[in-house]
Amino acid sequence: MDAEPETLTRAQLAEAIYTAVGLSRNESAALLEAVLDAMASALEIGEQVKIAAFGTFLVREKGTRIGRNPKTGVEVPISPRRVLSFRPSQALKARLNARAPSRRTKVAKADL
């Protein structure tokens, strides 16, 4: 069975900012929170968040549709909702496919 992949956390991102930029740990965490808050606020009002050489976050509107309970086969209405989508850039796709999949290394200074 495959091992579960590691997850990059807010704390690790803040630590990477601290290491690369030289801000204090508190300032690095505050900077990260400000960036994430700005992204979330833009998405809430329906704006796209485009990060060059990384990708685009966007909110899509899904309409009402009919779903089916797989156990019973009963049709169930699914209400309209907004969903978050991410489209990776061509540069990110190329980077991901440039080498064979391996365990993710720690965020390095060059990765920021």
N, C-alpha and C positions, 0 to 999 in steps of 0.2 A: 504494500500500500504506500502511496506517495506521502511524503511529509507535507504538512500544511505550510504554505509559503509565509514568510515573515511579513509583518505589517509595519509600515513607516508611520510613526505617531507624531502628534503635534509636538510633544516634548523632544523627539529626535530632530524634527525640523527646526525648532527653536535653538537647539544645541548646535546644529549645523550653521545657522545664522550667526550665533555667538562665535563659533570658531572661525568662520570665513570673514566676517565683517569687523569683529572686534568690539561690538556693543556689549554692554553688560548682559547677564542672563535675563534679568527682568526686562531690559529694553528689547532684547531679541524676542522674547515671548510676546511683549506688547506689540512689536512690529508685525509679527506673524498674525496675531489676533486682529490687528487693524486691516491687514490684507485680506484675511478670510472674511471679515465682516463686510468689507467693501464688495467683495465678490458675491456674498450671500444677498446683500441689499440690492445689487444690480439684478440678480436673478429673480428676486421677489417681485420686482416691478416689470419683469419680462424682458430685460435687456440680455444680450449675449455677453459672455465674458470670453474674450479672445486673448490668448497668451501666445505670442509669436514663438515658433519652433516647438510648441508644446501641444496646443489644441484649443478647441472652443467648447465652452459649456453653454448650453441653451435649454430653455424651458419649452416643452411642447404641450399643446392642449390636446387631450384625448377626449373624444366625444363619448356619449352613451353607447353602450353596446350590450349584446346578449352573450353571456358566458354560459358554461355548462359545468355542473358539478360532476367531476369525473367518476365518483363512486355511484351516484344515483342516476345520472343522466338528466337531472332536472335543470331546465333553463333558468338562469338567474340574471336579472338586469345588473349591469355594472355601471355605476354612476360616472359622470364626466370628472376628469381630474387633470392636474398638471403634473408632468413628469420631467425629471432632469435628465438630459442627455449629454454625452461627451463625445466629440468627434476629434480624434487625434490628428495632429498635423502630419504632413508627409515626412517632415524631418524626424518626428518622434517615431513614426512607423518604420522608417529606415533604420533608426538607431536600435529599435527593438528587434528588428530582423537581421541586423548586421552580424550577430553572433548567436551561437546556440544557447538555448535557455539554460541558465544556471542560477544558483542561489544568489540573491541580491546582496551586493556588498553594501557596507555602510555608506551613507551619504558623505562624499568627499568634497573638499573645497572646490575642486574643479567642476563638480556637478551643479553648483549653485549658479 
